[in-house]
Amino acid sequence: MAALAACLVLAAVCLSGYRLYAEPTAYVGIDVNPSLELSVNRFGLVVEARALNEDGRAVLDSVSLENRPYASALEALTESEGFAPYIQETSFVEVSVTSGDNRQAESLRAESDAQLAALPCAGACAVVSEGDRAAAADAGMGVGRYRAALELMEYDPNVTLEACSKMSMRELRDRIEACAHPDGATTSGGKGEGHGPAGGGRFGQGASSGSGNGMGRGQGGDPGASL
């Protein structure tokens, strides 16, 4: 009986440990044209990589991200053959971090900035609420694409979520720029940084549409400095 009890205790401990490992405590959405979501546990390890569109599925077929530390998984993703075509100079990458743990959210945001700063493309990284993530999921979109779609729809009520779901992040950002600056005075071919709320950051470099010099809009929920 004692041996059986010891085995039951050991099994309970192992089961509890597995649950702690497998339970996500943060989610990182990555939108370019592929849309992906990485589930991260309390230990900072990716426990699930989920595609949110067809291009995302193709990317995940080319690289394995599970059971890696988040920074390592993001590095493997950006260096993968399937993802490389989407991070050229004219691309725009949106990273959205959701977590009930503010320290983990900020850590993942900082790791995202550090890993993505060296890429040739432009982009933005922000901490977003669970409500934003849930609304994006209901719309069948990644968080970054959904938030950009809402921003564009504020400028142009004729644009639909369905139409936005088929645009790349660069197309969405360019449409937003065109609406925000109809005179065409956006920054072209520049490099810069901006900041959004809740620890949102900005990284990368690249070209935006328009000509001349001026300020554009970053995506962290509020306007930031354009590229």
C-alpha positions as MATLAB code, in Angstrom:
seq = 'MAALAACLVLAAVCLSGYRLYAEPTAYVGIDVNPSLELSVNRFGLVVEARALNEDGRAVLDSVSLENRPYASALEALTESEGFAPYIQETSFVEVSVTSGDNRQAESLRAESDAQLAALPCAGACAVVSEGDRAAAADAGMGVGRYRAALELMEYDPNVTLEACSKMSMRELRDRIEACAHPDGATTSGGKGEGHGPAGGGRFGQGASSGSGNGMGRGQGGDPGASL';
ca = [
       0.000    0.000    0.000;
       2.821    2.369    0.852;
       4.444    1.727   -2.530;
       1.140    2.346   -4.295;
       0.623    5.587   -2.402;
       4.141    6.717   -3.296;
       3.463    5.959   -6.963;
       0.219    7.924   -6.863;
       1.961   10.907   -5.288;
       4.706   10.751   -7.917;
       2.120   10.546  -10.701;
       0.281   13.551   -9.275;
       3.503   15.566   -9.095;
       4.390   14.637  -12.669;
       0.909   15.513  -13.890;
       1.003   18.841  -12.078;
       4.417   19.590  -13.555;
       3.222   18.744  -17.057;
       0.219   21.037  -16.662;
       2.489   23.887  -15.580;
       4.675   23.245  -18.621;
       1.846   22.894  -21.137;
      -0.302   25.807  -19.912;
       0.235   29.007  -21.947;
       0.612   32.188  -19.917;
       1.270   34.472  -22.905;
       0.462   34.661  -26.596;
       2.513   36.343  -29.307;
       0.837   37.160  -32.591;
       3.023   37.726  -35.659;
       1.455   39.289  -38.757;
       3.179   40.022  -42.053;
       1.172   38.334  -44.734;
       1.465   35.036  -42.864;
      -0.323   35.298  -39.525;
       0.922   33.108  -36.664;
       0.386   32.855  -32.943;
       2.937   31.422  -30.529;
       1.734   30.200  -27.131;
       4.391   30.690  -24.440;
       4.399   29.049  -21.006;
       5.474   30.505  -17.655;
       9.021   29.293  -18.298;
       9.317   31.290  -21.529;
       9.083   28.234  -23.801;
       6.904   28.025  -26.904;
       4.394   25.232  -26.288;
       2.299   25.730  -29.421;
       2.700   27.431  -32.801;
      -0.592   28.023  -34.578;
      -1.215   29.311  -38.086;
      -4.010   31.843  -38.529;
      -4.083   31.825  -42.338;
      -2.900   29.750  -45.298;
       0.446   31.534  -45.604;
       0.994   30.922  -41.906;
       0.411   27.209  -42.366;
       2.967   27.106  -45.166;
       5.526   28.866  -42.952;
       5.020   26.458  -40.043;
       5.491   23.529  -42.410;
       9.047   24.791  -42.936;
      10.154   25.211  -39.317;
       9.552   23.650  -35.892;
       9.114   26.166  -33.069;
       7.670   24.174  -30.175;
       9.708   23.536  -27.014;
      12.169   26.325  -27.803;
      12.767   29.421  -25.669;
      10.757   32.260  -27.213;
      13.778   34.238  -28.466;
      15.230   31.092  -30.051;
      11.888   30.255  -31.665;
      11.556   33.759  -33.102;
      15.097   33.606  -34.458;
      14.402   30.224  -36.058;
      11.188   31.592  -37.563;
      12.807   34.680  -39.090;
      15.658   32.596  -40.496;
      13.395   29.878  -41.918;
      13.074   29.359  -45.653;
       9.311   29.716  -45.509;
       9.339   33.063  -43.682;
      12.248   34.748  -45.479;
      10.264   35.992  -48.520;
       7.983   37.994  -46.210;
      10.656   40.056  -44.449;
      12.162   42.006  -47.340;
      12.821   45.756  -47.121;
       9.323   46.647  -48.297;
       7.596   44.355  -45.749;
       5.977   45.330  -42.466;
       5.903   42.968  -39.460;
       3.439   43.437  -36.605;
       4.094   41.649  -33.289;
       1.387   41.634  -30.586;
       2.018   40.305  -27.077;
      -0.826   39.300  -24.746;
      -0.271   38.136  -21.165;
      -1.874   38.506  -17.754;
       1.642   38.758  -16.340;
       2.953   42.268  -17.055;
       6.548   41.253  -16.439;
       6.311   38.391  -18.920;
       4.569   40.616  -21.457;
       7.331   43.222  -21.232;
      10.019   40.537  -21.411;
       8.505   39.056  -24.582;
       8.130   42.513  -26.102;
      11.786   43.286  -25.395;
      12.888   39.939  -26.833;
      10.808   40.619  -29.939;
      12.459   44.004  -30.423;
      15.918   42.520  -29.902;
      15.378   39.664  -32.354;
      13.660   41.702  -35.049;
      15.686   44.914  -34.969;
      18.282   43.457  -37.340;
      15.761   42.541  -40.033;
      15.664   44.620  -43.215;
      11.911   45.210  -42.939;
       9.915   47.725  -40.928;
       7.518   46.827  -38.150;
       6.034   47.412  -34.741;
       5.733   45.521  -31.469;
       3.088   46.209  -28.819;
       1.544   44.673  -25.731;
      -2.197   44.234  -26.354;
      -5.148   43.221  -24.196;
      -6.876   39.873  -24.065;
      -9.978   41.670  -25.313;
      -8.135   42.708  -28.492;
      -6.879   39.156  -28.972;
     -10.373   37.707  -28.493;
     -11.917   40.223  -30.919;
      -9.268   39.422  -33.531;
      -9.900   35.690  -33.095;
     -13.647   36.239  -33.561;
     -12.839   38.049  -36.802;
     -10.571   35.204  -37.919;
      -7.506   37.460  -38.017;
      -4.217   37.980  -36.244;
      -4.227   40.766  -33.640;
      -1.888   43.061  -35.558;
      -3.855   42.719  -38.789;
      -7.149   43.218  -36.947;
      -5.975   46.392  -35.201;
      -4.609   47.800  -38.454;
      -7.892   46.913  -40.177;
      -9.864   48.849  -37.568;
      -7.556   51.824  -38.023;
      -8.009   51.757  -41.802;
     -11.777   51.359  -41.464;
     -11.892   54.507  -39.326;
     -10.394   56.408  -42.249;
     -12.348   54.619  -44.973;
     -15.755   53.169  -43.942;
     -16.035   51.452  -47.329;
     -13.240   49.040  -46.386;
     -14.373   45.749  -44.846;
     -12.700   43.319  -42.448;
     -12.878   40.675  -45.163;
     -10.949   42.901  -47.556;
      -8.368   43.679  -44.870;
      -7.895   39.986  -44.111;
      -6.574   39.548  -47.661;
      -4.074   42.415  -47.460;
      -0.496   42.128  -46.301;
       0.530   44.282  -43.363;
       2.492   46.500  -45.756;
      -0.640   47.022  -47.877;
      -2.630   47.935  -44.767;
       0.040   50.338  -43.525;
       0.322   51.973  -46.945;
      -3.454   52.394  -47.182;
      -3.504   53.943  -43.706;
      -0.636   56.268  -44.661;
      -2.457   57.326  -47.828;
      -5.626   58.111  -45.870;
      -3.804   59.891  -43.066;
      -1.703   61.961  -45.477;
      -3.679   62.427  -48.697;
      -1.163   65.029  -49.885;
       1.430   62.252  -50.122;
       3.837   63.853  -47.639;
       4.975   60.685  -45.874;
       8.470   59.671  -44.988;
       9.988   57.571  -47.760;
      12.823   55.088  -47.393;
      13.620   56.163  -43.849;
      14.496   54.493  -40.607;
      13.148   55.289  -37.186;
      11.528   54.255  -33.965;
       8.217   54.965  -32.278;
       6.339   53.848  -29.205;
       2.771   52.798  -28.484;
       0.930   52.206  -25.208;
       1.505   49.401  -22.736;
       5.148   48.952  -23.642;
       4.702   48.941  -27.411;
       7.928   49.379  -29.337;
       9.020   49.950  -32.897;
      11.799   48.244  -34.764;
      13.348   47.744  -38.158;
      13.767   49.852  -41.236;
      12.228   50.008  -44.658;
      10.366   52.049  -47.220;
       6.870   53.449  -46.963;
       4.676   54.860  -49.676;
       4.591   58.524  -50.677;
       7.215   61.145  -51.315;
       8.874   63.956  -49.416;
       9.482   64.235  -45.698;
       6.939   63.982  -42.916;
       5.628   61.930  -40.067;
       3.740   58.650  -40.486;
       1.925   56.400  -38.063;
       3.390   53.532  -36.028;
       1.238   50.632  -34.898;
       1.200   50.243  -31.160;
      -2.336   51.446  -30.761;
      -1.387   55.161  -30.941;
       0.526   57.123  -33.609;
       4.285   56.690  -33.567;
       7.090   57.931  -35.777;
       7.052   56.631  -39.312;
       9.865   54.979  -41.152;
];
